[in-house]
Amino acid sequence: MTAGERRLARAVVAGLVLLVAALVGLVFLLLLLVTVAVFPGAIEIDGLTAVFWALLLLAPCSLLAAAVTVPVRHLVRGALGTASPTAARCTDAAFGWLSAFLVGVMLLEWTPGVHAHSVLPAVVVATAGVALAPLVERVGR
């Protein structure tokens, strides 16, 4: 590849990464707004800057949650062995829910301008994530 082709490839990859990040951010924002609407007393948001802070903190919180749940998930799946594909899917779903719940709790606690009075929004977002996972997987194919 020539230098120009490499720059073009990098620009395309960077554009795709930004597009995916924007889509994840929009889905997060939609879930946040729906959760605030459904449970009005559970979260108070000081303004739009709190949403931007939450979007900035989303990746580090996700990494921390993954650092906790991925090793434990591998230990559990190793202990289960190759018992059944259904057990493996259930384990993945359970640890996916736990990871999303941890991200939600961290965001509720650490985001400036967000005042959470309940962990119910984290439960709702984690459950919605597990419920939407098959749809996302199907669209991904």
C-alpha positions in Angstrom: 0.0 0.0 0.0 1.2 3.5 -0.7 1.3 6.2 1.9 -1.8 7.8 0.6 -3.7 4.5 0.7 -2.6 4.0 4.3 -3.8 7.5 5.3 -7.1 6.8 3.6 -7.5 3.5 5.3 -6.7 5.1 8.7 -9.2 7.9 8.0 -11.9 5.3 7.1 -11.2 3.3 10.3 -11.3 6.4 12.4 -14.6 7.5 10.8 -16.1 4.0 11.5 -14.9 4.2 15.1 -16.4 7.6 15.6 -19.7 6.4 14.0 -19.9 3.4 16.3 -19.0 5.6 19.3 -21.7 8.1 18.3 -24.3 5.3 17.9 -23.4 3.8 21.3 -23.6 7.3 22.8 -27.0 7.9 21.3 -28.4 4.6 22.5 -27.0 5.4 26.0 -28.6 8.8 25.9 -31.9 7.3 24.8 -31.9 4.7 27.6 -31.0 7.5 30.1 -33.8 9.7 29.0 -36.3 6.9 29.0 -35.2 5.8 32.4 -35.5 9.4 33.7 -39.0 9.6 32.2 -40.1 6.2 33.6 -38.6 6.7 37.1 -38.7 10.5 37.7 -37.6 10.4 41.3 -34.7 8.0 40.8 -32.3 10.3 38.9 -31.8 14.1 38.8 -29.7 15.5 36.0 -28.3 19.0 36.4 -28.1 19.7 32.7 -26.7 18.6 29.4 -23.1 18.7 30.6 -23.9 15.7 32.9 -24.9 13.7 29.8 -21.5 14.6 28.1 -19.7 13.6 31.3 -21.6 10.3 31.3 -20.6 9.7 27.7 -16.9 10.4 28.6 -17.0 8.1 31.6 -18.8 5.3 29.7 -15.6 3.7 28.3 -13.5 3.8 31.5 -16.5 2.4 33.5 -17.0 -0.3 30.9 -13.3 -1.3 31.1 -13.5 -1.5 34.9 -16.6 -3.6 34.8 -15.0 -5.9 32.2 -11.9 -6.2 34.3 -14.1 -7.6 37.1 -16.6 -9.7 35.2 -14.5 -11.2 32.4 -12.1 -13.2 34.6 -14.9 -14.5 36.8 -17.0 -15.4 33.7 -14.1 -17.4 32.3 -13.7 -19.2 35.7 -17.4 -20.1 35.8 -17.4 -21.3 32.1 -14.3 -23.3 32.8 -15.9 -24.9 35.8 -19.0 -25.7 33.7 -16.9 -27.2 31.0 -18.6 -28.1 27.8 -21.8 -29.2 29.6 -24.2 -27.5 27.2 -24.4 -24.6 24.8 -27.5 -23.3 26.7 -25.5 -23.1 30.0 -22.8 -21.2 28.2 -25.3 -18.7 26.8 -27.0 -18.3 30.1 -23.7 -17.7 31.8 -22.8 -15.1 29.2 -26.1 -13.4 29.6 -25.8 -13.3 33.4 -22.3 -11.8 33.3 -23.4 -9.4 30.5 -26.2 -8.2 32.8 -23.8 -7.9 35.7 -21.3 -6.0 33.7 -24.0 -3.6 32.4 -25.3 -3.1 36.0 -21.8 -2.3 37.2 -21.4 0.2 34.5 -24.7 1.8 35.3 -23.9 2.0 39.0 -20.5 3.5 38.3 -22.0 6.1 36.0 -24.7 7.0 38.5 -22.1 7.4 41.2 -19.2 9.1 39.4 -20.9 11.3 36.8 -20.8 15.0 37.9 -24.2 16.5 37.7 -26.1 13.2 38.1 -27.8 12.6 41.4 -29.1 9.1 41.8 -31.5 8.2 44.6 -31.9 4.6 43.5 -30.0 1.9 41.6 -33.2 1.0 39.8 -32.1 2.8 36.6 -28.9 0.7 36.5 -31.1 -2.4 36.8 -33.4 -1.2 34.0 -30.5 -0.4 31.7 -28.8 -3.8 32.4 -32.1 -5.7 31.8 -32.7 -3.7 28.6 -29.2 -4.5 27.4 -29.8 -8.3 28.0 -33.2 -8.1 26.3 -31.8 -6.3 23.3 -28.6 -8.4 22.9 -30.2 -11.0 20.6 -31.5 -8.2 18.3 -28.0 -6.6 18.3 -26.4 -9.9 17.5 -28.8 -10.6 14.7 -28.3 -7.1 13.2 -24.5 -7.6 13.6 -24.6 -10.6 11.3 
